[in-house]
Amino acid sequence: MRTKVDIGPASKSTPLLEEQLRDRVTSKQKASKAYTDTKRGAQVPKIKEGSLGRVRKPFHIKKGLSKFYTPARVMERAGAGSFVLEDGSTLNASHLSLVPESAEDIITGKPADPASVPEPTKPPDDTCRPTRVRKKACLAEQS
């Protein structure tokens, strides 16, 4: 390698030395990435191919309006933290939010699985409730 400081002739590097240098650089980069990821608390995205994701709208959203665009299906993984949606756009996982499974059935139009739907609970009977213990009024005792 030559720098602006070099005065003498360029060193003759062999392919073996260049390969060792590349290996050393990649190992140092991996170590630096691992250190930074642990310090920043980086997490692997839980988004999978084929799942529905919502894209968050930028800027301020007025009260009563949705903070997300309509859900789009994730087609493939483009990188470590980026995904390609069905409309062709590539987004980082920080801009995506998974659609809950219960809402996914409503959006796609599938009927809900009857085993997963909880049974409605009955309201408690009033006869089972204990009665409240009350103190007698102080005025009633004096007269």
GUBATI-697613 format. One record per atom (N, C-alpha, C, O): x, y, z. Coordinates in steps of 0.1 Angstrom, whole numbers, padded with zeros to 4 digits, always signed. Layout:
BEGIN
XYZ ...
END
This chain:
BEGIN
+0008-0012+0000 +0000+0000+0000 +0009+0012+0000 +0020+0012+0006 +0004+0023-0007 +0011+0036-0007 +0003+0046+0000 -0009+0046-0002 +0009+0055+0007 +0002+0067+0013 +0010+0079+0008 +0019+0078+0000 +0005+0091+0011 +0011+0103+0007 +0024+0105+0014 +0033+0113+0009 +0027+0098+0025 +0039+0100+0032 +0050+0092+0026 +0062+0095+0028 +0047+0081+0019 +0058+0072+0013 +0067+0080+0004 +0062+0088-0004 +0080+0078+0006 +0090+0085-0003 +0096+0075-0012 +0098+0078-0024 +0099+0063-0007 +0106+0053-0015 +0097+0046-0025 +0085+0050-0026 +0102+0037-0032 +0094+0029-0042 +0083+0021-0035 +0084+0017-0023 +0073+0019-0042 +0061+0011-0036 +0066-0003-0033 +0074-0009-0041 +0061-0008-0022 +0065-0022-0018 +0058-0032-0028 +0047-0029-0032 +0064-0043-0030 +0058-0053-0039 +0050-0062-0030 +0056-0070-0022 +0037-0061-0032 +0029-0070-0023 +0025-0082-0032 +0022-0081-0044 +0024-0093-0025 +0021-0106-0031 +0006-0108-0028 +0001-0103-0019 +0000-0117-0036 -0014-0120-0034 -0016-0127-0020 -0027-0125-0014 -0006-0134-0015 -0007-0140-0002 -0008-0129+0009 -0016-0130+0018 +0000-0119+0008 +0000-0108+0018 -0013-0100+0017 -0019-0097+0027 -0018-0098+0005 -0031-0091+0003 -0042-0099+0009 -0051-0093+0015 -0042-0112+0008 -0052-0121+0013 -0052-0120+0028 -0062-0120+0035 -0040-0121+0034 -0039-0120+0049 -0044-0107+0054 -0050-0106+0064 -0041-0096+0046 -0045-0083+0050 -0061-0082+0050 -0067-0076+0059 -0067-0087+0039 -0081-0087+0038 -0088-0095+0050 -0098-0091+0055 -0082-0107+0053 -0087-0115+0064 -0086-0107+0077 -0095-0108+0086 -0075-0100+0079 -0073-0093+0092 -0083-0081+0093 -0089-0078+0103 -0085-0074+0082 -0095-0063+0081 -0109-0068+0084 -0116-0062+0092 -0113-0079+0078 -0127-0085+0080 -0128-0089+0095 -0139-0087+0101 -0118-0095+0101 -0119-0100+0114 -0120-0088+0124 -0128-0088+0134 -0112-0077+0121 -0113-0065+0130 -0127-0059+0128 -0133-0054+0138 -0132-0058+0116 -0146-0052+0114 -0156-0060+0121 -0166-0054+0127 -0156-0073+0121 -0165-0082+0128 -0165-0080+0143 -0175-0079+0149 -0153-0078+0148 -0151-0076+0162 -0157-0062+0166 -0163-0061+0177 -0154-0052+0158 -0159-0039+0161 -0175-0039+0160 -0181-0032+0168 -0180-0046+0150 -0195-0047+0149 -0201-0054+0161 -0211-0049+0166 -0195-0064+0165 -0200-0072+0177 -0200-0063+0189 -0210-0063+0197 -0189-0056+0191 -0188-0047+0203 -0199-0036+0202 -0205-0033+0212 -0200-0030+0191 -0210-0019+0189 -0224-0024+0191 -0232-0017+0198 -0227-0035+0185 -0241-0041+0187 -0244-0044+0201 -0256-0041+0205 -0235-0049+0209 -0238-0052+0223 -0239-0039+0231 -0248-0038+0240 -0231-0029+0228 -0232-0016+0235 -0245-0009+0232 -0251-0003+0241 -0250-0010+0220 -0262-0002+0216 -0275-0011+0218 -0286-0005+0217 -0273-0023+0222 -0285-0032+0224 -0292-0035+0211 -0304-0036+0211 -0285-0037+0200 -0291-0040+0187 -0297-0054+0188 -0292-0063+0194 -0309-0055+0182 -0316-0067+0182 -0319-0072+0167 -0321-0063+0159 -0320-0085+0165 -0324-0090+0152 -0339-0088+0150 -0347-0091+0159 -0343-0083+0139 -0357-0081+0136 -0365-0094+0136 -0360-0104+0132 -0377-0094+0142 -0386-0106+0143 -0395-0107+0131 -0403-0116+0131 -0393-0099+0121 -0401-0099+0109 -0397-0111+0100 -0385-0113+0098 -0407-0118+0095 -0403-0130+0087 -0410-0128+0073 -0419-0120+0071 -0405-0135+0063 -0410-0134+0050 -0424-0140+0050 -0427-0150+0056 -0433-0132+0043 -0447-0137+0042 -0456-0130+0052 -0468-0132+0051 -0450-0124+0062 -0459-0118+0073 -0463-0104+0068 -0457-0098+0059 -0474-0099+0074 -0479-0086+0071 -0472-0075+0080 -0470-0077+0092 -0468-0064+0074 -0461-0054+0081 -0468-0040+0078 -0472-0038+0067 -0468-0032+0088 -0473-0018+0086 -0462-0009+0086 -0452-0010+0093 -0462+0001+0077 -0452+0011+0075 -0457+0023+0083 -0468+0028+0080 -0449+0028+0092 -0453+0040+0100 -0452+0053+0092 -0442+0055+0084 -0462+0061+0093 -0462+0074+0085 -0452+0083+0092 -0451+0084+0104 -0445+0091+0084 -0436+0101+0090 -0443+0113+0095 -0454+0116+0092 -0436+0120+0104 -0441+0133+0109 -0453+0131+0119 -0456+0120+0123 -0459+0142+0122 -0470+0142+0132 -0483+0138+0125 -0487+0142+0114 -0491+0129+0133 -0503+0125+0128 -0514+0131+0137 -0513+0130+0149 -0525+0136+0131 -0535+0142+0138 -0543+0132+0146 -0544+0120+0143 -0550+0137+0157 -0557+0128+0165 -0568+0121+0158 -0575+0127+0149 -0570+0108+0160 -0581+0100+0154 -0577+0094+0141 -0584+0085+0136 -0565+0098+0135 -0560+0092+0123 -0550+0080+0126 -0544+0080+0136 -0549+0071+0116 -0540+0060+0118 -0525+0065+0116 -0522+0073+0108 -0516+0059+0125 -0502+0063+0124 -0495+0054+0113 -0483+0057+0111 -0502+0045+0107 -0496+0036+0098 -0503+0036+0084 -0515+0039+0084 -0496+0033+0074 -0502+0031+0061 -0509+0017+0061 -0508+0010+0071 -0516+0014+0050 -0523+0000+0050 -0512-0011+0050 -0501-0009+0044 -0515-0022+0056 -0505-0033+0057 -0501-0038+0044 -0509-0039+0034 -0488-0042+0043 -0483-0048+0031 -0475-0061+0035 -0469-0061+0046 -0475-0070+0026 -0468-0083+0028 -0453-0082+0026 -0449-0076+0016 -0445-0088+0035 -0431-0088+0033 -0427-0099+0024 -0431-0111+0026 -0421-0096+0012 -0418-0106+0002 -0405-0113+0005 -0404-0125+0004 -0394-0105+0008 -0381-0111+0010 -0373-0102+0019 -0376-0091+0021 -0362-0108+0024 -0352-0101+0032 -0341-0095+0023 -0335-0103+0015 -0339-0082+0023 -0329-0076+0014 -0315-0075+0020 -0305-0074+0013 -0315-0075+0034 -0302-0074+0041 -0304-0078+0055 -0314-0085+0058 -0295-0074+0064 -0296-0079+0078 -0308-0073+0085 -0314-0080+0093 -0312-0060+0081 -0323-0054+0088 -0332-0047+0078 -0340-0039+0083 -0332-0051+0066 -0341-0045+0056 -0349-0055+0048 -0345-0067+0047 -0361-0051+0044 -0370-0060+0038 -0377-0054+0026 -0378-0042+0025 -0380-0063+0016 -0387-0058+0004 -0402-0062+0006 -0406-0073+0009 -0410-0051+0004 -0425-0053+0005 -0431-0057-0009 -0424-0056-0019 -0444-0061-0009 -0450-0065-0021 -0452-0054-0031 -0453-0057-0043 -0451-0041-0027 -0452-0030-0036 -0438-0027-0042 -0437-0018-0050 -0428-0034-0038 -0415-0032-0044 -0406-0023-0036 -0394-0022-0039 -0411-0017-0026 -0402-0008-0018 -0394-0016-0008 -0398-0026-0003 -0382-0011-0005 -0373-0017+0004 -0372-0008+0016 -0368+0004+0015 -0375-0013+0028 -0375-0005+0040 -0367-0012+0051 -0366-0024+0052 -0361-0004+0060 -0354-0009+0072 -0365-0014+0082 -0376-0009+0082 -0361-0023+0090 -0370-0029+0100 -0375-0018+0110 -0385-0020+0116 -0367-0007+0112 -0371+0003+0121 -0384+0010+0116 -0391+0017+0124 -0387+0010+0103 -0398+0017+0098 -0410+0007+0097 -0421+0012+0093 -0408-0006+0100 -0419-0015+0099 -0424-0020+0113 -0417-0020+0122 -0437-0023+0113 -0443-0029+0125 -0451-0041+0121 -0459-0040+0112 -0449-0052+0128 -0457-0064+0125 -0472-0062+0128 -0475-0056+0138 -0480-0067+0119 -0495-0067+0122 -0498-0078+0131 -0494-0089+0129 -0505-0076+0142 -0509-0086+0151 -0517-0097+0144 -0524-0094+0134 -0515-0110+0148 -0522-0121+0141 -0537-0120+0141 -0544-0124+0132 -0543-0115+0152 -0557-0113+0153 -0562-0103+0143 -0573-0105+0137 -0554-0093+0140 -0558-0083+0130 -0555-0088+0116 -0562-0084+0107 -0546-0097+0115 -0542-0102+0102 -0554-0110+0096 -0556-0110+0084 -0561-0117+0104 -0572-0125+0099 -0583-0116+0094 -0590-0119+0084 -0585-0105+0101 -0595-0095+0097 -0591-0089+0083 -0600-0087+0075 -0579-0085+0082 -0574-0078+0070 -0575-0088+0058 -0579-0084+0047 -0570-0100+0059 -0570-0109+0048 -0583-0116+0045 -0585-0121+0035 -0593-0115+0055 -0606-0120+0053 -0608-0135+0057 -0618-0141+0053 -0598-0140+0063 -0599-0154+0068 -0608-0155+0080 -0608-0146+0088 -0616-0166+0081 -0624-0167+0093 -0614-0171+0105 -0605-0178+0103 -0618-0167+0116 -0610-0169+0128 -0611-0184+0132 -0622-0190+0130 -0600-0190+0138 -0601-0204+0142 -0609-0204+0155 -0606-0197+0164 -0620-0213+0155 -0628-0213+0167 -0621-0217+0180 -0625-0213+0191 -0610-0225+0179 -0603-0229+0191 -0595-0217+0197 -0593-0217+0209 -0591-0208+0189 -0583-0197+0194 -0592-0185+0200 -0587-0177+0207 -0605-0185+0197 -0614-0175+0201 -0618-0178+0216 -0624-0189+0218 -0616-0169+0225 -0619-0172+0239 -0634-0171+0241 -0641-0164+0234 -0640-0180+0250 -0654-0179+0253 -0657-0167+0262 -0649-0163+0270 -0669-0161+0259 -0672-0149+0267 -0675-0154+0282 -0681-0164+0284 -0670-0146+0291 -0672-0149+0305 -0685-0144+0310 -0690-0134+0305 -0692-0151+0319 -0704-0147+0325 -0702-0136+0336 -0692-0137+0343 -0711-0126+0337 -0709-0117+0348 -0712-0124+0361 -0720-0133+0361 -0705-0120+0372 -0707-0126+0384 -0722-0124+0390 -0727-0113+0387 -0727-0133+0397 -0740-0132+0403 -0739-0122+0415 -0729-0121+0422 -0750-0114+0416 -0750-0104+0427 -0752-0111+0441 -0748-0106+0451 -0757-0123+0441 -0760-0130+0453 -0747-0135+0460 -0746-0137+0472 -0737-0137+0451 -0724-0142+0456 -0715-0131+0463 -0706-0134+0471 -0719-0119+0460 -0710-0108+0465 -0713-0106+0480 -0725-0106+0484 -0703-0104+0488 -0705-0101+0502 -0712-0087+0504 -0709-0078+0496 -0720-0086+0514 -0726-0073+0517 -0716-0065+0525 -0708-0070+0532 -0718-0052+0523 -0709-0042+0530 -0713-0040+0544 -0724-0038+0547 -0703-0041+0553 -0705-0038+0567 -0705-0023+0569 -0696-0016+0566 -0716-0018+0575 -0717-0003+0577 -0718+0000+0592 -0723-0007+0600 -0712+0011+0595 -0713+0016+0608 -0726+0024+0610 -0731+0030+0601 -0732+0023+0621 -0744+0030+0624 -0741+0045+0625 -0730+0048+0630 -0750+0053+0622 -0748+0067+0622 -0747+0072+0637 -0754+0067+0646 -0738+0081+0640 -0736+0085+0653 -0748+0093+0658 -0751+0093+0670 -0755+0100+0650 -0766+0108+0654 -0778+0100+0659 -0785+0104+0668 -0779+0088+0653 -0790+0079+0657 -0789+0074+0671 -0799+0071+0678 -0776+0072+0675 -0774+0066+0689 -0777+0077+0700 -0781+0073+0710 -0774+0089+0697 -0776+0099+0708 -0790+0102+0710 -0794+0106+0722 -0799+0102+0701 -0813+0105+0704 -0821+0094+0708 -0833+0096+0711 
END
